[in-house]
Amino acid sequence: MIQKTFSYVSYILRPFSVLLLFILFLMPPDVMALSSEKIAVLPFKIYMLKPMEHLVLGLQEMLTTRLAKEGFDLIDPATINKGELSRIKVSDLDFARRMGKEKGIDWVIKGSLTQIGKKISLDLTIIPISPGKRPFSIFVVGDRIDKLDQAMDRVAVTATNRIKGVIQIDSEGYQG
């Protein structure tokens, strides 16, 4: 009786285990490796007529929080701002990659906020530390500064999709 129960259970479980292995092999490597992606979000540059220095670290914190919700491993902004990482310039790709490699980082994100009139532009430059990949830029334009949260949400989703390698077609806008 025990022999029959055991063979019956293995008869049912064997197809499920084969199916599970098959699904794992079909998963793209980017999806499986996502949890290990380590990101450093650098302090933002602010280009506005009014002094808004609180946004330098505030936007850095906002983007860090949103990307952490997507499952990325983010370096604490306080750690970044105290160390050499805060000195990374987008124009010096070799330095950025060397620093990232030393710190075990996969991606470095540098951002800026520009206001011209009432319109705002939130811009990111995302630098992959891997030498086989090229840096890329993302921007989101908004109608007013009070819609900055919506712009940050949109730029975080776009950054997440680009880092994951998900194709995204932008056809939506927002009025504010």
C-alpha positions as CSV (number, residue, x, y, z in Angstrom):
1,M,0.0,0.0,0.0
2,I,2.8,2.4,0.8
3,Q,4.6,1.5,-2.4
4,K,1.5,2.4,-4.4
5,T,1.0,5.7,-2.7
6,F,4.6,6.7,-3.3
7,S,4.5,5.8,-7.0
8,Y,1.2,7.7,-7.3
9,V,2.7,10.8,-5.8
10,S,5.8,10.7,-7.9
11,Y,3.6,10.1,-10.9
12,I,1.8,13.4,-10.2
13,L,4.9,15.4,-9.1
14,R,7.2,14.5,-11.9
15,P,5.4,16.4,-14.7
16,F,5.2,19.5,-12.4
17,S,8.9,19.4,-11.7
18,V,9.7,19.1,-15.4
19,L,7.3,22.0,-16.1
20,L,9.0,24.1,-13.4
21,L,12.5,23.5,-14.8
22,F,11.2,24.3,-18.3
23,I,9.8,27.6,-17.1
24,L,13.1,28.5,-15.4
25,F,15.1,27.9,-18.6
26,L,12.7,30.1,-20.5
27,M,13.1,33.1,-18.2
28,P,15.3,35.8,-19.6
29,P,18.6,36.2,-17.7
30,D,17.8,39.9,-17.1
31,V,14.7,38.9,-15.1
32,M,16.5,36.4,-13.0
33,A,19.4,38.7,-12.3
34,L,17.3,41.8,-11.5
35,S,17.5,41.4,-7.8
36,S,21.3,41.7,-7.9
37,E,21.3,45.0,-9.8
38,K,23.0,47.5,-7.6
39,I,22.3,51.2,-8.3
40,A,23.8,54.5,-7.1
41,V,21.6,57.6,-7.6
42,L,23.8,60.7,-7.4
43,P,22.7,64.1,-6.2
44,F,20.7,66.1,-8.7
45,K,21.7,69.3,-10.4
46,I,19.0,72.0,-10.2
47,Y,18.6,74.7,-12.9
48,M,16.0,77.2,-11.7
49,L,15.8,80.9,-11.1
50,K,14.6,80.5,-7.6
51,P,17.0,78.9,-5.1
52,M,15.8,75.3,-4.6
53,E,18.8,73.7,-3.0
54,H,16.7,71.3,-1.0
55,L,15.8,69.5,-4.2
56,V,19.4,68.5,-4.8
57,L,19.1,65.8,-2.2
58,G,15.3,65.6,-2.2
59,L,15.1,64.4,-5.8
60,Q,18.0,61.9,-5.1
61,E,16.0,60.5,-2.2
62,M,12.7,60.4,-4.2
63,L,14.3,58.5,-7.1
64,T,16.1,56.1,-4.7
65,T,12.9,55.3,-3.0
66,R,11.0,54.6,-6.2
67,L,13.7,52.4,-7.6
68,A,13.9,50.4,-4.4
69,K,10.2,49.7,-4.7
70,E,11.0,48.1,-8.0
71,G,13.3,45.6,-6.4
72,F,16.7,47.1,-7.1
73,D,19.5,47.2,-4.5
74,L,20.2,50.9,-4.0
75,I,23.1,52.5,-2.2
76,D,22.0,54.8,0.6
77,P,22.2,58.4,-0.6
78,A,24.0,59.5,2.6
79,T,26.8,57.1,1.8
80,I,27.0,58.3,-1.8
81,N,27.1,62.0,-0.7
82,K,29.9,61.5,1.8
83,G,32.2,59.5,-0.5
84,E,33.8,59.7,-3.9
85,L,30.7,58.6,-5.8
86,S,29.2,62.1,-5.5
87,R,32.1,63.5,-7.6
88,I,31.3,61.3,-10.7
89,K,30.7,63.3,-13.8
90,V,28.7,62.0,-16.7
91,S,31.3,63.3,-19.1
92,D,34.0,61.1,-17.5
93,L,32.8,57.7,-18.3
94,D,36.0,55.9,-17.5
95,F,36.1,57.4,-14.0
96,A,32.4,56.5,-13.5
97,R,33.0,52.9,-14.5
98,R,36.2,52.6,-12.4
99,M,34.4,53.9,-9.3
100,G,31.4,51.8,-9.9
101,K,33.5,48.7,-10.3
102,E,35.4,49.4,-7.1
103,K,32.1,49.8,-5.2
104,G,30.4,46.8,-6.8
105,I,27.8,49.0,-8.5
106,D,26.0,47.9,-11.7
107,W,24.4,51.3,-12.6
108,V,25.1,55.0,-11.8
109,I,22.3,57.5,-12.3
110,K,22.9,61.2,-12.5
111,G,19.9,63.6,-12.7
112,S,18.9,67.2,-13.2
113,L,15.8,69.3,-12.9
114,T,15.4,72.3,-15.2
115,Q,12.6,74.9,-15.1
116,I,12.0,77.3,-17.9
117,G,9.0,79.5,-17.3
118,K,6.5,77.2,-15.7
119,K,7.6,74.1,-17.5
120,I,9.9,71.6,-15.9
121,S,12.2,68.9,-17.4
122,L,13.4,66.0,-15.3
123,D,16.5,64.4,-17.0
124,L,18.4,61.3,-16.1
125,T,21.7,59.9,-17.5
126,I,22.1,56.3,-16.7
127,I,25.6,54.8,-16.9
128,P,26.0,51.0,-17.0
129,I,29.2,50.0,-15.3
130,S,29.6,47.1,-17.6
131,P,31.9,48.2,-20.5
132,G,29.8,46.4,-23.1
133,K,26.8,48.7,-22.6
134,R,26.4,52.4,-23.5
135,P,25.0,55.1,-21.3
136,F,21.5,56.4,-22.1
137,S,19.4,59.4,-21.2
138,I,15.8,59.8,-20.2
139,F,13.7,62.9,-19.8
140,V,10.2,63.8,-18.7
141,V,8.6,67.2,-19.3
142,G,5.9,68.6,-17.0
143,D,3.7,71.7,-17.2
144,R,4.3,72.9,-13.6
145,I,6.7,72.4,-10.7
146,D,3.8,71.2,-8.5
147,K,3.5,68.1,-10.7
148,L,7.1,67.1,-9.9
149,D,5.9,63.9,-8.1
150,Q,4.2,62.7,-11.3
151,A,7.2,63.5,-13.4
152,M,9.4,61.6,-10.9
153,D,7.0,58.6,-11.0
154,R,7.2,58.5,-14.8
155,V,11.0,58.9,-15.0
156,A,11.4,56.1,-12.4
157,V,9.2,53.7,-14.4
158,T,11.1,54.5,-17.6
159,A,14.5,54.0,-15.9
160,T,13.3,50.7,-14.4
161,N,12.1,49.5,-17.8
162,R,15.3,50.5,-19.6
163,I,17.6,48.9,-16.9
164,K,15.5,45.7,-17.1
165,G,15.6,45.8,-20.9
166,V,11.8,46.1,-21.3
167,I,10.7,47.8,-24.4
168,Q,8.5,50.9,-23.6
169,I,6.4,53.0,-26.0
170,D,5.7,56.4,-24.6
171,S,2.4,57.7,-25.8
172,E,0.9,59.2,-22.7
173,G,1.3,62.7,-21.3
174,Y,0.0,64.5,-18.3
175,Q,-1.4,68.0,-17.9
176,G,-0.7,69.9,-14.8
